[in-house]
Amino acid sequence: MFDKSRLRWFAAAALAASLLATSACSDPAASGASGSSQEVSLVGFSVMKTANKQVIADFQKTAAGKDVTFKQSYGASGDQARAVIAGLRADEVHLSLEPDVTKLTDAKLVPGTWKSGANKGILTQSVVTMVVRKGNPKGIKDWEDLIKPGIKIVTPNPGSSGSAKWNILAAYGHVIAGGGDDAAAQSYLKKFLANVAALPGSGKEATTAFEGGTGDVLLSYENEAIEARQAGADFDYVVPPQTLLIQNPVALTKDAGKAARAFLDYQLGTEGQTDYAKQGFRPLDKSIKVQVEGANNPSDPFPTPKTLLTIDKDFGGWGVANTKYFDENNGIVTKLLAASGKS
């Protein structure tokens, strides 16, 4: 179970790691003084580290981005939110799921109006997919295949990772989508957790573990699977018939300057969304059409699942879902994880 002492340890460790990452990801030769209006401190969840490279490079070619420099920190979404609360400087936070931004609004670091724009606070989106070994030797096609005897699953730990929560809710939700009730979904999840071979700290660490030989199937963002294949990973991925729409929130902190606001405008615009689409994210603007290398079908990279679940429609929104499933003491998933001995 995720007790409070463990969460405090996560916060301290995340802060130290994030501060190191911030230093390592910035370019001292190009950056101005910390806090400069022409410097943007970007704090993101782990899978954004690679995706943001092109977006930043293209933004810096624009009039608004000229002379703007970046300090960047990436890690598991929950850890990143705790690090910002603990003092890690941020102008923009781009996290895996809404409850991590809510922590920052509760701490008075992000305005309560962060969801008021046309994008409703969302910057990137994807779907939960199943990454399998080359040629799919286990014949994994849908969620029921994951609970077969001998199947070894890799998925991040929901104690630190936002992607883990998306993954587990997708697994749980497919039962509801098929006409089952909460009891049936919990029964499925017990079998699912029995087959979990590893619970790495973040989505990026989970992909690294799978690439290193752990498990038969990795639950992952579609964009993470595509990005890994673009980088040379030799595996396949499956978009199951029932899956969950992943929507990653973005917010500017109360102290964010003009450069940070200009960068967010760029990210949400056609150019920024096109760059993200090329990295495997499903663009917010459906009119954007791109060739996506690494996708199963590069010319049609984002197939429509038979059933696409959403947090708001199928789980009552994150305000309800985070408490119901992931409360550190009474959450359904928290209890099932503790009972499995793998938390």
HUTA-V798996 format. One record per residue. N is the residue number from 1. PHI is phi in whole degrees, 0 to 359 (999 if undefined). OMEGA is omega in whole degrees, 0 to 359 (999 if undefined). Layout:
n	phi	omega
N	PHI	OMEGA
N	PHI	OMEGA
//
This chain:
n	phi	omega
1	999	184
2	273	182
3	281	186
4	293	179
5	295	179
6	291	179
7	297	178
8	295	177
9	296	177
10	303	183
11	298	181
12	294	181
13	294	181
14	296	180
15	298	180
16	297	180
17	295	182
18	292	178
19	296	176
20	295	180
21	296	180
22	300	180
23	294	184
24	289	185
25	274	181
26	273	180
27	250	185
28	302	182
29	290	184
30	262	188
31	281	172
32	273	180
33	293	179
34	302	181
35	91	179
36	298	180
37	293	178
38	260	177
39	240	181
40	247	174
41	267	186
42	252	179
43	244	186
44	224	174
45	282	200
46	303	188
47	287	181
48	279	185
49	304	180
50	284	185
51	299	183
52	283	184
53	303	182
54	289	180
55	299	180
56	295	181
57	299	180
58	288	177
59	298	182
60	291	176
61	275	181
62	271	178
63	297	181
64	290	184
65	263	181
66	298	178
67	70	175
68	277	179
69	244	186
70	229	163
71	248	188
72	232	176
73	222	181
74	228	178
75	180	177
76	304	190
77	302	180
78	297	178
79	296	180
80	296	178
81	299	179
82	295	180
83	294	178
84	296	178
85	298	181
86	281	175
87	129	177
88	295	183
89	291	179
90	212	169
91	261	177
92	236	173
93	244	180
94	236	190
95	246	187
96	284	184
97	210	189
98	304	182
99	303	178
100	288	174
101	286	178
102	302	177
103	302	182
104	283	175
105	290	178
106	297	179
107	275	178
108	65	179
109	263	179
110	237	180
111	299	179
112	293	181
113	269	188
114	299	181
115	262	189
116	278	182
117	284	181
118	299	180
119	277	180
120	54	176
121	84	183
122	261	178
123	246	181
124	229	178
125	213	183
126	203	173
127	223	177
128	284	180
129	233	177
130	245	178
131	268	185
132	232	178
133	295	182
134	307	181
135	83	179
136	50	185
137	297	179
138	271	177
139	64	183
140	280	182
141	234	182
142	209	188
143	294	181
144	293	178
145	294	184
146	286	182
147	257	175
148	289	180
149	304	174
150	89	179
151	284	181
152	249	186
153	258	171
154	244	175
155	209	182
156	295	181
157	271	181
158	292	176
159	290	182
160	231	191
161	251	174
162	291	182
163	298	178
164	298	181
165	293	176
166	301	183
167	300	185
168	292	177
169	292	176
170	297	179
171	296	179
172	297	185
173	294	181
174	295	178
175	290	178
176	297	180
177	298	180
178	272	177
179	101	179
180	279	178
181	254	182
182	298	180
183	297	179
184	293	180
185	294	178
186	292	176
187	299	177
188	298	185
189	295	175
190	300	179
191	293	178
192	301	183
193	294	177
194	297	181
195	265	180
196	287	181
197	264	182
198	204	177
199	233	180
200	297	187
201	287	182
202	214	177
203	298	179
204	295	179
205	294	178
206	294	178
207	297	179
208	298	179
209	297	180
210	295	178
211	298	179
212	280	175
213	113	180
214	281	171
215	82	177
216	259	183
217	213	178
218	244	172
219	275	190
220	205	167
221	297	174
222	303	181
223	294	178
224	293	177
225	295	180
226	295	181
227	299	179
228	296	179
229	291	175
230	299	181
231	274	175
232	108	179
233	296	185
234	256	175
235	217	177
236	248	174
237	218	183
238	234	170
239	268	185
240	292	182
241	300	175
242	246	178
243	213	187
244	243	175
245	287	179
246	264	177
247	233	186
248	262	185
249	279	175
250	225	177
251	207	172
252	265	177
253	285	181
254	297	182
255	265	183
256	298	182
257	262	184
258	299	182
259	296	179
260	295	179
261	292	178
262	294	180
263	294	179
264	296	176
265	302	180
266	294	180
267	301	182
268	278	181
269	281	184
270	301	182
271	296	180
272	295	180
273	293	176
274	293	177
275	300	179
276	295	179
277	298	179
278	295	177
279	270	175
280	107	176
281	277	176
282	284	186
283	296	177
284	295	178
285	268	184
286	294	179
287	283	180
288	285	180
289	238	181
290	221	170
291	276	184
292	240	177
293	296	181
294	95	177
295	285	179
296	303	175
297	231	185
298	305	181
299	276	176
300	222	194
301	284	189
302	236	182
303	295	179
304	274	179
305	295	177
306	300	177
307	229	179
308	249	179
309	284	173
310	228	179
311	299	184
312	292	186
313	283	189
314	255	183
315	232	176
316	79	182
317	87	183
318	294	179
319	301	177
320	275	188
321	296	183
322	296	178
323	287	184
324	299	187
325	259	191
326	235	174
327	307	189
328	295	178
329	248	189
330	240	181
331	296	180
332	304	182
333	291	179
334	303	180
335	293	180
336	294	177
337	296	180
338	299	180
339	294	181
340	285	182
341	79	185
342	242	182
343	282	999
//
